[in-house]
Amino acid sequence: MAQASVRTLGEELGGAPIAGLDALDAAEQQALAAAVRKARQRQQALLAQAFDAALAHLPMLLRGPVRKILLP
């Protein structure tokens, strides 16, 4: 069970699990994985808001083409 939690946490972190995660019990590892997941979702939402705010400074006719160039 703990090995699965370490693997899940490694997937959330986007790489190999960090050494020392075995010291946490399964519940703590799952809580950490959930916190990382929530932080990534919040970061993505804030980046999207910042991008939209930046586009608001461009003339409306340029926003569509700039969005297509910057977001493939």
C-alpha positions in Angstrom: 0.0 0.0 0.0 2.7 2.4 0.9 4.6 1.7 -2.3 1.5 2.6 -4.3 1.2 5.9 -2.4 4.8 6.7 -3.2 4.2 5.9 -6.8 1.1 8.1 -6.9 3.0 10.9 -5.3 5.8 10.5 -7.8 3.3 10.8 -10.6 1.8 13.9 -9.1 5.3 15.4 -8.8 6.1 14.6 -12.4 9.1 12.4 -11.8 10.7 9.9 -9.6 9.6 9.9 -6.0 11.8 11.9 -3.7 14.0 10.0 -1.3 12.6 10.0 2.2 8.9 9.7 1.3 8.9 6.2 2.7 9.2 7.8 6.2 5.6 9.1 5.7 2.7 6.7 6.3 0.3 6.0 3.5 -2.3 8.5 4.8 0.3 11.3 4.9 1.6 10.4 1.4 -2.0 10.5 0.0 -2.6 13.8 1.8 0.6 15.2 0.3 -0.3 13.9 -3.2 -3.7 15.6 -2.9 -2.1 18.9 -1.8 0.3 18.8 -4.7 -2.6 18.1 -7.1 -4.7 20.9 -5.7 -1.7 23.3 -5.9 -1.1 22.4 -9.6 -4.8 23.0 -10.4 -4.7 26.3 -8.6 -1.6 27.3 -10.4 -3.1 26.4 -13.8 -6.2 28.5 -13.0 -4.1 31.5 -12.0 -1.9 31.2 -15.1 -5.0 31.2 -17.2 -6.3 34.3 -15.5 -3.0 36.0 -15.9 -2.9 35.1 -19.6 -6.4 36.5 -20.1 -5.4 39.7 -18.3 -2.4 40.1 -20.4 -4.4 39.6 -23.6 -6.8 42.3 -22.4 -4.0 44.8 -23.0 -4.0 44.0 -26.7 -6.4 45.4 -29.2 -9.4 43.1 -29.7 -8.5 42.3 -33.3 -5.1 40.9 -32.2 -6.3 38.8 -29.3 -7.4 35.8 -31.4 -4.2 35.5 -33.5 -2.0 36.1 -30.5 -3.9 33.4 -28.5 -3.4 31.0 -31.4 0.3 31.7 -31.6 1.0 31.4 -27.9 -1.3 28.5 -27.2 -0.7 25.7 -29.7 
